[in-house]
Amino acid sequence: MERERIAVSPCSTPEMDLEPVLKAYAGIGYRHFEVFTAWAKSAFDYTRDPAMYLALGERFGIQFHSLHLPPVNDDLETSLARAVEAAAFARAIGVKIVLFKATSRPNYIRAAKRFLDAVETLGLVPVLQNHKGTAISTLQDFREVLDGINDARMKALLEVGHFHSVGVHWREGWRLLNGRIALVHIKDQVGAQSVPFGKGEIDLPGLFRLLDDAGYGGKYVVEMEVADRKNTLSYLAEALRYLESCGGTGKEAIP
């Protein structure tokens, strides 16, 4: 796989501040970074000047590819306005894909069309993400939200690890989301536990072959949440080498 198609998530090292994490990831060889707006110590403040973050990315040779929006909650008006503001910030720092989130499936369905209308001119690709323990955890959760939104502008993120954690094979996720997938998150796991790439139960080479044959040309975001966290950076370096040794050329680039 070409390095240009690989990004990295700071969920791997949530205890690291932004500058150290960018320096460390760049030193390993990553060039694309997924942005958090909460939780991780490296989270971006979307109310600040985007120029500061662009300067940091330029200093370390890293581009920002995707961004987790603040979730829409029961206070629909206020939280939706925050999500739209964060989406505009994402566009200003060069992000192409934004992860649209909500605290419940009804909130996803209530807010999605209004969000899509509000950001339509920004040139972003909004995606839904499955994540164990959230409103979209299972295939049925995903299906309910997609059917409820019923809008082709909303794309999907195939979250391989979190499907595995709830007992769903990535092939089942792909069958549901095929035609909508704009981003893929990857881990290797034993059960719900993240392990170094190539050491677990997930058939990543098979995933890459299937998505390549299906014409997926987007990025794969590396996630690493191992038990021995002190070795995370070493495992991230191994993951990059592992992915570069795999196939996955893509047929049509997705922004």
WOBEL-V843681 format. One record per helix or strand. SS is the DSSP state (@ for helix, = for strand). FROM is the first residue (numbers start at 1). TO is the last residue. If there is no record, write none. Layout:
ss	from	to
SS	FROM	TO
SS	FROM	TO
//
This chain:
ss	from	to
@	3	5
=	6	9
@	10	13
@	18	28
=	32	35
@	50	60
=	63	68
=	72	72
@	76	92
=	97	99
=	102	102
@	105	122
=	125	129
@	139	149
=	155	159
@	160	165
@	170	177
=	181	186
=	188	190
=	193	195
@	204	213
=	220	222
=	226	226
@	229	245
//
